[in-house]
Amino acid sequence: MKQTPVVSTRPIGLEKYQPLEHILCYDDFDCGSCGWLDLKPNHTQKDFRPLKSVIDKTRWGPCMLSTASYGLAGTHGSMDGIYSLKLTTHPVAARYEEPPVAGSLGTAIKRLTLHRPKGLWQFETWFAYTPEQDRQGLGEASIRAFGFWFDVQDDHHRYQPGFRYVNSVNGELRQQWQIFQPKDVSNQEWGFGSDIEWAKRGIDAIWYGRRYPNGECDAYTFLPDGKQQLCYNETDDKINWLYFRMLVDLDKREYVEMQSGNTVFDLRGTKVALCAPYARVRGLVNPVAWVEADTNRRVFLYLDSVVISQN
């Protein structure tokens, strides 16, 4: 009997993803920036000035659409198109154990709100990373870290489940995944001993929380068996597309699993860190990505596309 071939009704680009039942966003950056923009501070003070802070968030590197062009390799394009979303830093960095300096991070955020029962939420992307091709030699160790998370606020709590890949610590490759799991520190310790910080323990972990020379941090916990050498080509002008997926349960306020490449981390039962809700952001569920420099050299994180889905 002749078999009828199965024809998918999904857009071709979605075939490289594993979305849940309800696809909220399929952000193909060939179609534009799709609502992703730089993460900037809260300009709530007189004359539209930002809140005072130990961390200067006014000079984070911008995100932009990019063809990923390099002097030697030419134009990469995206994984299956022309444009990807490129997160950038400035060519500055403090030592790992110091608070991040102005310009050493680049972030991108998409501002969403809940409209269905909370349930399972999933963040998926294909990404690549590299430093600027501005000198000879392999620059992989110039990339300190990158990661992905959700910024969530329900009726009772604000919390931020996510993951960080620690690539390099003061120029030495570490290449290990961490989970957003803060240590038992006070809000003041979370803000580097300052009383002027507005963020509470567990919020904005990408720049808060004391850091230690071995790659540990008050804001994160190393995943068991989380050591993973990602594919990074022989020179900085060649990029490889890598798969990332994280699944969280917003009803239980806990992690479910994370996938990097073909490695899946089972995290069922791992609770997120909760804090009191903030004003005016009820129903928040923002996906966020970021990259951080480890040396005085610009580094980049490219997102081919992003899928946010839920059950």
VOBA-1610 file (N, C-alpha, C; in pm, whole numbers, padded with zeros to 5 digits, always signed):
BEGIN
Met+00084-00119+00000Met+00000+00000+00000Met+00088+00124+00000Lys+00057+00215-00086Lys+00134+00338-00095Lys+00104+00428+00024Gln+00211+00470+00091Gln+00194+00555+00208Gln+00185+00701+00168Thr+00098+00773+00234Thr+00085+00917+00211Thr+00187+00990+00298Pro+00273+01070+00238Pro+00372+01140+00320Pro+00306+01237+00417Val+00367+01249+00537Val+00318+01342+00638Val+00371+01481+00605Val+00281+01574+00590Val+00319+01711+00557Val+00293+01800+00678Ser+00396+01866+00724Ser+00382+01955+00839Ser+00312+02084+00798Thr+00227+02134+00888Thr+00160+02262+00864Thr+00232+02378+00930Arg+00341+02349+00996Arg+00418+02455+01062Arg+00500+02532+00960Pro+00532+02658+00990Pro+00633+02728+00910Pro+00764+02652+00912Ile+00836+02656+00801Ile+00959+02575+00789Ile+01057+02603+00903Gly+01072+02726+00943Gly+01167+02760+01049Gly+01136+02695+01182Leu+01010+02664+01209Leu+00972+02603+01336Leu+01015+02457+01346Glu+01052+02396+01235Glu+01090+02255+01239Glu+01217+02231+01321Lys+01294+02335+01344Lys+01416+02318+01424Lys+01390+02340+01573Tyr+01262+02354+01612Tyr+01224+02376+01751Tyr+01135+02264+01803Gln+01111+02265+01934Gln+01025+02167+02002Gln+00921+02242+02085Pro+00834+02322+02024Pro+00745+02407+02102Pro+00637+02328+02175Leu+00587+02388+02282Leu+00471+02335+02351Leu+00345+02360+02269Glu+00230+02323+02324Glu+00105+02326+02247Glu+00070+02464+02194His+00085+02567+02276His+00045+02701+02235His+00170+02785+02209Ile+00194+02824+02085Ile+00310+02907+02050Ile+00270+03053+02065Leu+00331+03119+02161Leu+00302+03259+02185Leu+00380+03349+02089Cys+00508+03318+02068Cys+00593+03399+01980Cys+00683+03308+01899Tyr+00690+03332+01771Tyr+00794+03275+01687Tyr+00865+03393+01623Asp+00977+03433+01684Asp+01047+03554+01644Asp+01160+03520+01549Asp+01130+03530+01421Asp+01229+03511+01315Asp+01283+03650+01282Phe+01409+03675+01313Phe+01463+03810+01302Phe+01489+03853+01157Asp+01463+03764+01061Asp+01456+03808+00922Asp+01336+03900+00901Cys+01239+03891+00992Cys+01118+03972+00981Cys+01127+04101+01062Gly+01239+04125+01127Gly+01254+04246+01208Gly+01294+04210+01350Ser+01295+04309+01439Ser+01340+04288+01576Ser+01233+04222+01663Cys+01109+04216+01616Cys+01001+04139+01680Cys+00979+04178+01826Gly+01000+04304+01858Gly+00973+04352+01993Gly+01088+04338+02091Trp+01201+04282+02050Trp+01318+04271+02137Trp+01394+04404+02136Leu+01437+04448+02254Leu+01508+04575+02264Leu+01606+04569+02380Asp+01690+04673+02389Asp+01787+04680+02498Asp+01716+04688+02632Leu+01779+04631+02734Leu+01731+04646+02871Leu+01795+04770+02931Lys+01713+04867+02968Lys+01763+04994+03021Lys+01715+05014+03164Pro+01780+05106+03239Pro+01739+05130+03378Pro+01606+05202+03386Asn+01552+05209+03507Asn+01425+05277+03530Asn+01449+05426+03551His+01404+05508+03456His+01423+05653+03464His+01306+05715+03540Thr+01308+05700+03671Thr+01195+05740+03753Thr+01224+05862+03841Gln+01344+05916+03834Gln+01379+06028+03919Gln+01356+06161+03848Lys+01379+06270+03918Lys+01359+06403+03862Lys+01443+06422+03737Asp+01387+06492+03639Asp+01453+06518+03511Asp+01483+06388+03436Phe+01400+06288+03456Phe+01411+06160+03385Phe+01544+06089+03411Arg+01594+06106+03531Arg+01720+06040+03567Arg+01692+05900+03622Pro+01786+05808+03602Pro+01766+05672+03655Pro+01792+05669+03805Leu+01746+05561+03867Leu+01775+05540+04009Leu+01925+05530+04032Lys+01971+05578+04147Lys+02111+05561+04183Lys+02142+05414+04206Ser+02262+05372+04168Ser+02297+05232+04179Ser+02448+05214+04175Val+02495+05109+04240Val+02636+05070+04227Val+02664+05029+04083Ile+02565+04972+04016Ile+02579+04923+03880Ile+02526+05029+03783Asp+02610+05072+03691Asp+02570+05169+03589Asp+02509+05093+03471Lys+02376+05098+03462Lys+02306+05024+03357Lys+02273+05112+03236Thr+02325+05233+03233Thr+02293+05324+03122Thr+02380+05299+03000Arg+02487+05221+03012Arg+02581+05205+02902Arg+02598+05060+02859Trp+02500+04975+02887Trp+02507+04840+02834Trp+02512+04845+02682Gly+02579+04747+02622Gly+02589+04744+02477Gly+02452+04727+02413Pro+02433+04780+02294Pro+02302+04771+02228Pro+02280+04637+02161Cys+02152+04602+02139Cys+02121+04489+02052Cys+02072+04543+01918Met+02089+04464+01813Met+02062+04512+01677Met+02041+04394+01585Leu+01980+04418+01471Leu+01976+04316+01366Leu+02111+04312+01298Ser+02157+04191+01264Ser+02292+04176+01210Ser+02295+04067+01104Thr+02381+04086+01005Thr+02409+03981+00907Thr+02530+03898+00946Ala+02589+03927+01064Ala+02705+03854+01114Ala+02818+03852+01010Ser+02861+03970+00971Ser+02967+03983+00871Ser+03103+04001+00938Tyr+03204+03934+00882Tyr+03339+03940+00936Tyr+03439+03961+00822Gly+03551+04021+00857Gly+03649+04059+00756Gly+03705+03944+00677Leu+03723+03829+00741Leu+03780+03713+00672Leu+03673+03619+00620Ala+03574+03589+00702Ala+03473+03491+00661Ala+03365+03551+00573Gly+03352+03682+00575Gly+03243+03744+00499Gly+03114+03740+00579Thr+03001+03732+00510Thr+02870+03738+00574Thr+02815+03599+00603His+02793+03571+00730His+02734+03443+00770His+02584+03442+00744Gly+02518+03556+00766Gly+02374+03554+00773Gly+02330+03488+00902Ser+02205+03445+00907Ser+02157+03372+01024Ser+02157+03222+00994Met+02099+03145+01083Met+02101+02999+01065Met+02030+02957+00937Asp+01915+03019+00908Asp+01847+02989+00783Asp+01782+03117+00727Gly+01863+03222+00720Gly+01815+03348+00666Gly+01928+03449+00660Ile+01891+03575+00667Ile+01990+03683+00656Ile+02023+03743+00791Tyr+01919+03776+00872Tyr+01941+03853+00994Tyr+01923+03768+01119Ser+02009+03794+01216Ser+01991+03745+01352Ser+01987+03867+01445Leu+01947+03844+01571Leu+01952+03950+01672Leu+02088+03942+01739Lys+02162+04051+01734Lys+02298+04054+01786Lys+02303+04136+01915Leu+02346+04071+02025Leu+02369+04139+02151Leu+02516+04173+02161Thr+02548+04293+02205Thr+02686+04340+02205Thr+02726+04395+02341Thr+02857+04399+02366Thr+02912+04470+02480Thr+03006+04579+02429His+03052+04665+02519His+03163+04755+02489His+03294+04683+02524Pro+03408+04736+02479Pro+03536+04668+02506Pro+03589+04699+02646Val+03512+04662+02748Val+03551+04688+02887Val+03511+04568+02972Ala+03586+04545+03080Ala+03550+04440+03176Ala+03630+04461+03304Ala+03567+04435+03417Ala+03638+04428+03544Ala+03679+04282+03568Arg+03755+04258+03671Arg+03784+04120+03709Arg+03654+04052+03750Tyr+03651+03922+03739Tyr+03529+03847+03763Tyr+03471+03877+03901Glu+03558+03888+04003Glu+03510+03900+04139Glu+03465+04042+04175Glu+03467+04133+04081Glu+03421+04269+04101Glu+03283+04288+04038Pro+03206+04388+04082Pro+03079+04416+04015Pro+03100+04450+03869Pro+03011+04411+03779Pro+03027+04443+03636Pro+03036+04594+03613Val+03130+04634+03528Val+03149+04777+03500Val+03056+04819+03386Ala+03035+04949+03375Ala+02946+05003+03273Ala+02993+04961+03134Gly+02903+04903+03057Gly+02933+04863+02920Gly+02980+04721+02904Ser+03002+04648+03013Ser+03057+04512+03002Ser+02952+04407+02972Leu+02824+04445+02975Leu+02716+04352+02942Leu+02634+04407+02827Gly+02570+04315+02754Gly+02470+04350+02656Gly+02347+04266+02680Thr+02230+04327+02674Thr+02107+04255+02707Thr+02000+04279+02600Ala+01905+04187+02594Ala+01788+04203+02508Ala+01669+04145+02580Ile+01556+04216+02573Ile+01436+04176+02646Ile+01314+04193+02556Lys+01217+04104+02573Lys+01088+04118+02507Lys+00982+04127+02616Arg+00902+04232+02615Arg+00812+04260+02726Arg+00673+04202+02698Leu+00642+04095+02772Leu+00516+04022+02755Leu+00438+04019+02887Thr+00310+03982+02878Thr+00229+03961+02998Thr+00147+03834+02981Leu+00106+03779+03095Leu+00025+03657+03095Leu-00113+03684+03038His-00164+03589+02959His-00301+03600+02909His-00375+03467+02912Arg-00308+03362+02955Arg-00367+03229+02967Arg-00332+03174+03105Pro-00392+03062+03146Pro-00346+02998+03270Pro-00195+02977+03265Lys-00129+02993+03378Lys+00018+03001+03379Lys+00084+02875+03322Gly+00065+02760+03386Gly+00113+02633+03332Gly+00263+02631+03303Leu+00299+02554+03198Leu+00437+02539+03154Leu+00472+02650+03054Trp+00588+02709+03069Trp+00640+02807+02974Trp+00778+02763+02927Gln+00804+02781+02798Gln+00930+02735+02739Gln+00994+02845+02655Phe+01124+02855+02670Phe+01208+02949+02595Phe+01302+02864+02509Glu+01301+02887+02378Glu+01391+02815+02287Glu+01461+02914+02196Thr+01585+02885+02164Thr+01657+02966+02067Thr+01773+02886+02007Trp+01814+02925+01888Trp+01941+02884+01829Trp+02032+03006+01836Phe+02152+02988+01891Phe+02239+03102+01918Phe+02383+03072+01877Ala+02462+03178+01870Ala+02606+03167+01845Ala+02675+03277+01923Tyr+02803+03261+01950Tyr+02876+03364+02027Tyr+03020+03374+01978Thr+03074+03493+01987Thr+03213+03518+01943Thr+03255+03656+01987Pro+03385+03681+02005Pro+03431+03818+02024Pro+03441+03890+01890Glu+03465+04018+01897Glu+03489+04095+01775Glu+03617+04047+01707Gln+03613+04036+01576Gln+03732+03994+01501Gln+03820+04117+01477Asp+03891+04159+01582Asp+03969+04282+01577Asp+04118+04259+01597Arg+04159+04133+01609Arg+04302+04104+01632Arg+04327+03957+01599Gln+04454+03922+01586Gln+04489+03784+01559Gln+04485+03703+01688Gly+04471+03572+01673Gly+04465+03484+01789Gly+04323+03448+01826Leu+04310+03338+01897Leu+04179+03289+01936Leu+04128+03366+02057Gly+04007+03424+02046Gly+03955+03510+02152Gly+03842+03451+02233Glu+03828+03319+02233Glu+03717+03255+02303Glu+03711+03295+02450Ala+03828+03310+02513Ala+03832+03342+02656Ala+03791+03485+02685Ser+03766+03567+02584Ser+03719+03703+02608Ser+03572+03707+02645Ile+03501+03597+02626Ile+03357+03590+02656Ile+03340+03532+02795Arg+03296+03615+02889Arg+03281+03568+03028Arg+03160+03478+03044Ala+03045+03525+02998Ala+02922+03449+03023Ala+02811+03496+02931Phe+02709+03413+02918Phe+02585+03451+02852Phe+02475+03364+02911Gly+02350+03401+02884Gly+02242+03321+02938Gly+02105+03371+02900Phe+02004+03303+02955Phe+01864+03327+02919Phe+01778+03308+03043Trp+01673+03391+03056Trp+01583+03372+03169Trp+01448+03438+03143Phe+01351+03403+03229Phe+01220+03468+03232Phe+01213+03560+03354Asp+01158+03679+03336Asp+01127+03769+03446Asp+00977+03762+03468Val+00935+03703+03582Val+00794+03669+03604Val+00741+03740+03728Gln+00618+03789+03720Gln+00547+03833+03840Gln+00402+03788+03832Asp+00360+03709+03931Asp+00220+03667+03939Asp+00151+03750+04048Asp+00042+03700+04100Asp-00035+03776+04199Asp+00037+03790+04333His+00136+03704+04358His+00194+03698+04492His+00345+03716+04496His+00416+03688+04385His+00561+03687+04390His+00620+03738+04258Arg+00744+03786+04268Arg+00827+03808+04150Arg+00944+03710+04157Tyr+00980+03654+04043Tyr+01091+03558+04040Tyr+01146+03549+03899Gln+01270+03499+03889Gln+01340+03499+03761Gln+01414+03367+03739Pro+01346+03265+03687Pro+01414+03140+03655Pro+01502+03156+03531Gly+01622+03101+03535Gly+01709+03114+03419Gly+01840+03039+03436Phe+01925+03051+03333Phe+02050+02977+03327Phe+02162+03066+03273Arg+02281+03040+03321Arg+02400+03117+03282Arg+02511+03019+03244Tyr+02572+03043+03129Tyr+02688+02964+03088Tyr+02812+03045+03121Val+02890+02996+03219Val+03016+03062+03256Val+03124+03010+03163Asn+03162+03092+03067Asn+03259+03049+02967Asn+03402+03073+03013Ser+03428+03188+03075Ser+03564+03225+03111Ser+03566+03306+03240Val+03665+03280+03323Val+03680+03352+03449Val+03821+03411+03453Asn+03828+03543+03436Asn+03957+03614+03434Asn+04054+03552+03333Gly+03999+03522+03214Gly+04082+03472+03105Gly+04104+03323+03102Glu+04050+03249+03201Glu+04065+03104+03205Glu+03931+03040+03174Leu+03927+02950+03075Leu+03802+02886+03036Leu+03746+02800+03149Arg+03616+02818+03179Arg+03546+02738+03280Arg+03439+02651+03214Gln+03359+02705+03124Gln+03265+02633+03038Gln+03172+02540+03117Gln+03090+02602+03200Gln+02999+02526+03285Gln+02869+02604+03305Trp+02758+02531+03308Trp+02627+02593+03326Trp+02595+02617+03473Gln+02529+02728+03498Gln+02477+02762+03630Gln+02327+02785+03620Ile+02257+02764+03731Ile+02114+02789+03740Ile+02091+02909+03831Phe+01991+02991+03800Phe+01956+03103+03886Phe+01904+03047+04018Gln+01991+03033+04116Gln+01958+02984+04250Gln+02044+03062+04349Pro+01993+03173+04403Pro+02076+03257+04490Pro+02108+03190+04622Lys+02224+03226+04675Lys+02263+03179+04807Lys+02185+03256+04914Asp+02193+03210+05037Asp+02118+03270+05147Asp+02190+03396+05195Val+02170+03505+05122Val+02232+03633+05156Val+02122+03737+05178Ser+02157+03846+05243Ser+02061+03954+05266Ser+02045+04037+05140Asn+01940+04119+05136Asn+01921+04210+05023Asn+02038+04307+05011Gln+02093+04350+05123Gln+02206+04442+05119Gln+02330+04372+05063Glu+02355+04249+05103Glu+02468+04174+05046Glu+02447+04150+04898Trp+02322+04125+04859Trp+02289+04106+04718Trp+02331+04228+04636Gly+02313+04347+04692Gly+02347+04474+04625Gly+02485+04524+04657Phe+02581+04434+04682Phe+02722+04470+04707Phe+02738+04557+04831Gly+02653+04535+04933Gly+02665+04609+05057Gly+02606+04748+05055Ser+02537+04782+04948Ser+02482+04917+04933Ser+02336+04921+04979Asp+02297+05034+05039Asp+02158+05054+05080Asp+02075+05122+04972Ile+02136+05160+04860Ile+02062+05235+04758Ile+02003+05145+04651Glu+02039+05016+04653Glu+01990+04927+04548Glu+01843+04892+04573Trp+01764+04894+04466Trp+01621+04863+04477Trp+01591+04715+04459Ala+01682+04641+04395Ala+01656+04500+04365Ala+01669+04415+04491Lys+01585+04314+04501Lys+01587+04222+04613Lys+01659+04093+04572Arg+01697+04015+04674Arg+01766+03889+04651Arg+01689+03805+04548Gly+01759+03761+04443Gly+01702+03679+04339Gly+01660+03756+04215Ile+01659+03889+04221Ile+01619+03971+04108Ile+01742+04032+04041Asp+01746+04028+03908Asp+01855+04083+03827Asp+01989+04021+03863Ala+01990+03888+03858Ala+02110+03813+03896Ala+02227+03834+03801Ile+02202+03884+03679Ile+02313+03895+03584Ile+02414+04001+03628Trp+02374+04094+03716Trp+02474+04189+03765Trp+02482+04196+03918Tyr+02383+04145+03990Tyr+02389+04147+04136Tyr+02447+04018+04191Gly+02480+04021+04319Gly+02537+03905+04386Gly+02688+03904+04377Arg+02753+03886+04492Arg+02900+03881+04494Arg+02951+03763+04412Arg+03064+03786+04346Arg+03126+03683+04263Arg+03261+03643+04322Tyr+03303+03522+04292Tyr+03423+03465+04352Tyr+03518+03415+04243Pro+03650+03416+04269Pro+03750+03387+04164Pro+03736+03249+04099Asn+03670+03155+04165Asn+03654+03021+04106Asn+03532+03011+04014Gly+03464+03124+03988Gly+03349+03122+03899Gly+03216+03115+03971Glu+03219+03091+04102Glu+03094+03088+04177Glu+03039+03229+04196Cys+02914+03237+04240Cys+02849+03366+04257Cys+02734+03348+04354Asp+02704+03452+04432Asp+02589+03446+04524Asp+02457+03434+04449Ala+02457+03468+04320Ala+02333+03469+04243Ala+02303+03336+04174Tyr+02400+03247+04161Tyr+02385+03125+04083Tyr+02440+03005+04159Thr+02400+02888+04111Thr+02455+02762+04159Thr+02500+02680+04038Phe+02618+02622+04043Phe+02664+02537+03933Phe+02574+02414+03923Leu+02532+02380+03801Leu+02452+02260+03778Leu+02539+02136+03796Pro+02489+02035+03867Pro+02562+01907+03871Pro+02581+01854+03729Asp+02701+01811+03700Asp+02735+01761+03566Asp+02711+01869+03459Gly+02721+01995+03499Gly+02695+02105+03407Gly+02813+02149+03323Lys+02926+02080+03336Lys+03042+02111+03253Lys+03010+02071+03109Gln+03022+02166+03016Gln+02990+02135+02876Gln+03073+02224+02785Gln+03156+02162+02705Gln+03234+02237+02607Gln+03149+02254+02482Leu+03102+02377+02460Leu+03020+02405+02344Leu+03106+02415+02219Cys+03045+02393+02105Cys+03118+02399+01978Cys+03159+02543+01949Tyr+03289+02566+01943Tyr+03343+02698+01911Tyr+03453+02677+01807Asn+03441+02740+01691Asn+03527+02703+01579Asn+03673+02747+01599Glu+03756+02716+01499Glu+03901+02737+01515Glu+03942+02884+01517Thr+03858+02971+01462Thr+03890+03113+01461Thr+03765+03192+01496Asp+03785+03318+01536Asp+03675+03400+01585Asp+03583+03451+01475Asp+03621+03430+01349Asp+03534+03477+01240Asp+03441+03367+01191Lys+03441+03251+01256Lys+03350+03143+01219Lys+03254+03119+01335Ile+03125+03117+01305Ile+03028+03094+01412Ile+02951+02965+01386Asn+02915+02898+01494Asn+02836+02775+01488Asn+02705+02798+01563Trp+02593+02752+01508Trp+02463+02771+01570Trp+02436+02658+01669Leu+02397+02697+01790Leu+02377+02606+01903Leu+02233+02616+01953Tyr+02181+02504+02003Tyr+02041+02498+02048Tyr+02033+02511+02200Phe+01934+02590+02246Phe+01907+02604+02389Phe+01757+02600+02413Arg+01717+02534+02521Arg+01575+02527+02559Arg+01565+02523+02711Met+01476+02604+02768Met+01447+02591+02910Met+01297+02585+02931Leu+01255+02498+03024Leu+01114+02473+03053Leu+01091+02496+03201Val+00992+02581+03234Val+00961+02611+03374Val+00811+02596+03396Asp+00774+02568+03519Asp+00635+02551+03558Asp+00596+02673+03642Leu+00512+02761+03586Leu+00476+02883+03657Leu+00367+02858+03761Asp+00294+02747+03752Asp+00199+02713+03857Asp+00272+02668+03984Lys+00370+02580+03967Lys+00447+02529+04080Lys+00563+02620+04118Arg+00594+02717+04031Arg+00709+02807+04050Arg+00837+02724+04068Glu+00861+02639+03969Glu+00981+02557+03974Glu+01032+02527+03833Tyr+01158+02487+03828Tyr+01220+02445+03703Tyr+01170+02306+03664Val+01170+02278+03533Val+01138+02145+03484Val+01261+02083+03417Glu+01313+02149+03314Glu+01435+02099+03251Glu+01500+02208+03166Met+01625+02183+03135Met+01701+02269+03045Met+01774+02181+02947Gln+01780+02224+02821Gln+01851+02150+02717Gln+01952+02241+02651Ser+02075+02194+02641Ser+02181+02263+02568Ser+02240+02164+02469Gly+02220+02192+02339Gly+02260+02095+02239Gly+02179+01967+02256Asn+02247+01853+02267Asn+02176+01727+02288Asn+02181+01680+02433Thr+02219+01770+02524Thr+02225+01739+02667Thr+02104+01799+02737Val+02030+01715+02810Val+01910+01760+02881Val+01934+01746+03031Phe+01907+01851+03105Phe+01921+01852+03250Phe+01780+01843+03311Asp+01753+01737+03386Asp+01624+01718+03452Asp+01627+01794+03584Leu+01541+01895+03596Leu+01542+01983+03714Leu+01408+01984+03786Arg+01327+01883+03763Arg+01194+01878+03825Arg+01205+01889+03977Gly+01121+01973+04035Gly+01120+01991+04179Gly+01212+02099+04229Thr+01295+02158+04141Thr+01386+02265+04182Thr+01309+02396+04186Lys+01293+02452+04304Lys+01214+02573+04322Lys+01292+02697+04278Val+01216+02797+04236Val+01277+02926+04205Val+01283+03009+04332Ala+01366+03114+04331Ala+01376+03205+04445Ala+01268+03311+04433Leu+01186+03326+04536Leu+01072+03416+04534Leu+01100+03542+04614Cys+01046+03653+04567Cys+01049+03775+04646Cys+00913+03843+04634Ala+00891+03945+04715Ala+00763+04015+04715Ala+00741+04082+04580Pro+00614+04095+04537Pro+00587+04158+04408Pro+00627+04305+04404Tyr+00663+04352+04284Tyr+00698+04491+04262Tyr+00573+04565+04213Ala+00577+04696+04224Ala+00462+04778+04184Ala+00445+04780+04032Arg+00320+04769+03987Arg+00278+04796+03848Arg+00325+04693+03746Val+00375+04578+03785Val+00420+04479+03685Val+00352+04344+03705Arg+00230+04342+03755Arg+00156+04218+03771Arg+00132+04152+03634Gly+00151+04023+03627Gly+00134+03950+03502Gly+00254+03951+03411Leu+00366+04001+03459Leu+00489+04009+03380Leu+00541+03870+03346Val+00588+03850+03224Val+00658+03726+03189Val+00749+03758+03070Asn+00860+03826+03100Asn+00952+03873+02997Asn+01065+03774+02971Pro+01085+03728+02848Pro+01207+03655+02816Pro+01324+03752+02799Val+01441+03712+02847Val+01559+03798+02844Val+01681+03715+02806Ala+01775+03777+02732Ala+01904+03717+02700Ala+02014+03818+02728Trp+02133+03769+02756Trp+02244+03863+02779Trp+02379+03797+02750Val+02481+03883+02735Val+02618+03838+02716Val+02709+03932+02794Glu+02822+03881+02844Glu+02915+03961+02925Glu+03058+03939+02881Ala+03136+04046+02878Ala+03277+04040+02839Ala+03365+04004+02958Asp+03474+03931+02932Asp+03570+03895+03036Asp+03701+03972+03022Thr+03719+04039+02908Thr+03839+04120+02885Thr+03797+04252+02819Asn+03892+04339+02796Asn+03863+04466+02730Asn+03850+04445+02578Arg+03749+04371+02542Arg+03723+04338+02403Arg+03573+04319+02385Arg+03516+04370+02277Arg+03373+04353+02253Arg+03342+04206+02225Val+03231+04159+02281Val+03187+04022+02254Val+03040+04026+02214Phe+02999+03922+02139Phe+02866+03921+02078Phe+02794+03790+02106Leu+02661+03799+02120Leu+02574+03683+02123Leu+02470+03702+02014Tyr+02458+03604+01924Tyr+02363+03610+01813Tyr+02247+03514+01839Leu+02125+03562+01820Leu+02006+03476+01828Leu+01947+03466+01688Asp+01949+03345+01631Asp+01890+03325+01499Asp+01740+03355+01502Ser+01674+03304+01602Ser+01529+03320+01621Ser+01498+03272+01762Val+01378+03303+01810Val+01336+03266+01944Val+01191+03218+01938Val+01161+03111+02011Val+01024+03062+02024Val+00986+03059+02172Ile+00876+03124+02205Ile+00819+03119+02339Ile+00686+03045+02329Ser+00672+02937+02404Ser+00550+02856+02395Ser+00505+02815+02535Gln+00379+02771+02544Gln+00323+02735+02674Gln+00216+02627+02660Asn+00192+02558+02771Asn+00081+02463+02782Asn-00019+02518+02882
//
